[in-house]
Amino acid sequence: MSSAIIDFFRSKFGAPPPVAPIERMMAKRWVKERLKHMYPELRHDPKALEEVYQSLSLEPRPGLGKGGEMMFEVVLPGRLDSDS
């Protein structure tokens, strides 16, 4: 009984599990497909598509998704509010 409780606390307070390479590849592919759909001019320009993808700065956030799953947060470049 006590070992189950200790294991529970270790899993909750321990280091997050590393991002599996397949999850990273699937997320990258999904984001690129969405970018192609939103910006048709990127469909035939793989170099520009990769530059746009890199500018998004995707950060993996383990345990923040539905049911504690991996979630990738998009960090937009620059500021969102405009003072001008």
ABEGO torsion letter per residue (X at the ends): XAAAAAAAAAAAABBBBBBBAAAAAAAAAAAAAAAAAABAAAAABAAAAAAAAAAAGBBBBBGABBGGBBBBBBBBBEBABBAX
